[in-house]
Amino acid sequence: MEYLIANPWIIWLAVGIFFLIVELITSSLVSIWFVLAAGVTCGVSFFVDSFAVQVVVFTVFSLVFMVIFRKLY
């Protein structure tokens, strides 16, 4: 457990993989923005230690990607 706390990027990678599997099962572009937001947050987690900031980054990028993809879709 200490390893996950010291390496939060693994958590965000797992979140991204989970939402990718959900997207592949549904194939209706319902969770694709969560996959992308988890990828961005995974990258941010290398530079920011605060989990609260990482959650905010995930939320903001989820909303941004949702707006972008809804317009494109």
Secondary structure, DSSP 8 states (H G I E B T S, - for coil): -HHHHH-HHHHHHHHHHHHHHHHHHH-SSSSHHHHHHHHHHHHHTTT---HHHHHHHHHHHHHHHHHHHHHH-
